Every structure is written in structure tokens, then in C-alpha cells.
């Protein structure tokens, strides 16, 4: 069962779907499929929380989504600048907001980035890496994706609600 788009209510740790990819080509194809299936929220930004160890593919997943939405700039990890915003020339989103919360110590640190305004704008697709560092800021209806594995084989878990 595929779970993308608008959710409401409380999140649980239940895995709705597991996808295993065996090459970078398969991984990119799955990220592209995910992008095509995203449904923007009507009342605010669409937030995708990307979890996984270093090297699990969070930024690669984001790069493929950016490509699907017509982002022309090179998308790199925003580890040191924390946030990068890109214009989308294709698809339902106006902007792709890429946040790396690896160095953040709590949700309050997102406030200086204009988090409330970003989350409130339905034209935004927000992809946030290391969401566990800013748990209190992540909307309850965020789409949760966890990545694991390295090299050619990667596991993508899409988490859902009860």
C-alpha cells in the first residue's frame, strides 16, 4: 500500500511499505515515483522527514525529487548552511526547501530560519534531513521516510498511521 500526500492525526512507527533497491538507478527511480505521487497539502507546506544514517541516501533522494520538480540548481547537502531554497519549474510546488538538521539542538533553532512561515506556505515542499533532532517542529502529518543501507542496496521505509 502506498502512503503519500495528506495525512492527519498521530503518527506511529508502523511501516506502511518497504522498498528495497539494488542499484542507484533503482533508487533514483523509486525517488522519482515518490515525487510523482506526492499530493500537496491544501493548508500548508508538504513536509517530508528523511531519516537514516550518514551515507544512507537522504541527499540523493532529495536530489532526485528536485530533478522531478524542475530544480535547475545543483542540490547539495545544506549541512553547513542548514537550509537551501530552490525554485521548482515543474509540478505542483513553487519551492523546494531542503533542510539539514544534523547540527541543530532542538526545534527552537528552526525558528531563525522562518520555520513557521515555511510550514505555513502551501507552495513549499520541505525535505528535512535528521528530523529526530527537531522532533517538536515536525508536523504530525509529515510524510516520514527512513533510509538504510549503503552502496547498491538500500531499504526505503515509508511510515504511516494507525
N, C-alpha and C positions, 0 to 999 in steps of 0.2 A: 504494500500500500504506500503510495507517495503522499507525503505531507509537506506542502509548501504553501505559502501565502498567508492569509489572515487567520490568526488563532486568537482565542481569548481564554481567560481562566488561568488556572495554576498549572505550571509545568511540573512534570515528573521526570524521572530518569529512565523512563521506558523507551527503548529503542524501537522506532517505528519501522525503520528499514536499514538494512546493511547492504552496502555495495562494496565489492572487492574489485579493484582494478589491478591489472598485471603489467601495465606499461604507462608511460607518460601520455601516450596517445589516448588510451582508455580513460585515464584520469581526467584529461582535458575534455574528452567527450562527455563524461559524466558532469563535470562542472558546467559545460555549455548547456546540457539538458536541464540541469537545475536552474540556470539563468532563464531559459525559455519558459519554464514552468512557474516562475515567480509571479505572484499577483500582488501589486502594490496595495497597501492599506489605504483606506479611504480617509482616515482621521489622523494620519501622521506618517512618519518615516517607516519604511520596511527595514527591520534590523535583523541581520544575520550574525549570530555569535559563533565564531570559529575557534574551537578548542583543539589542542594537540601539542605534542612535544615539539621542541626545536627540530626543524627539518621534516615535519610531518606533511607539509604541503599547504599550509594556510595561505601564504602569499601566492603560491602558484594557483590555487583555487581562485583567489581574488583576481589575479591577472587574467584568467580565462573569462571570468564574469565581466570584467572591464572590457575585454575584447568583444564580447557578445553585445554589450551596450554601446559600442562605438567610441569608447575612450581612445583618443589618439595619442595621448601622452604615454610615456613609459611608466608603468606601475611597478614601483619598488616598495619594499617594506619600509613603513614610516617609523622604524624603531627609534630613531633619534629625534625626529620632529614630531612624533606621536600621531599626527593627523595630516592627511593629504586629501584634497577635494578635487575631483575630476568632473568635467562636463561630459554628459552622455549625449551622443548624437543619434542613437537608435534605441528603440524600446520605450517602455513606459516611464522610465525615471529621467529626471533632469540632471541629477548629480549622483555620483558615486563617492561616498565618504569612506575612506579607509583609515581605520584607527588601530594602532598597535598599543595595547595597554600593558605590555610586558613590564615597563619600568614604573607604572603607576602604583600607588599605595592604597588607593581607595576611590570610590565613586566621586568624592568631592573634587578630585583632581581633574575630572572631565568638565566641571563647571567652567573653568577658564577657557575651554575650547568652544564654549557656546553650546553645550550638550542639549540643554532644554530646547533651544531654537532648532538645532539639527534634528532632534527626535520629533519635533512638532511639525516639520515640513514634509508633507506627503510626496513631494518630488524627490526626496532623498532615499537612496538605498545605502544603508550604513552597514559596512562589513567591519566587525570588530574582532581583532585577534586578542587572545588572552582575556576573555570576558570574566574569567574567575577572579581576576584582580580588581574588578569594578562591579561585582555582582549586584549591588544595590541599584546601580544605574541601568541595568539591562531590563528593558520592558518585559513583562510577563508573557507577552505574545511574540517575543523574538523567536526567530527560527534558529534552532540550535543544531549545529553540525560539528561532529568531532571527527578528527582525522588521526590515523595512526599508521605506522609502517614507514619504510624508507625505500629508496631506490625504486625498483619497478613495482613492487606490490604494496598497495595501500588499501586501507579499510576506511570507508566513509560511513559514519553512522548518523542518520537523521533521527533526532529525538522528538518525541511527541507528547501529547497529553493523554490523560486517562479520560 
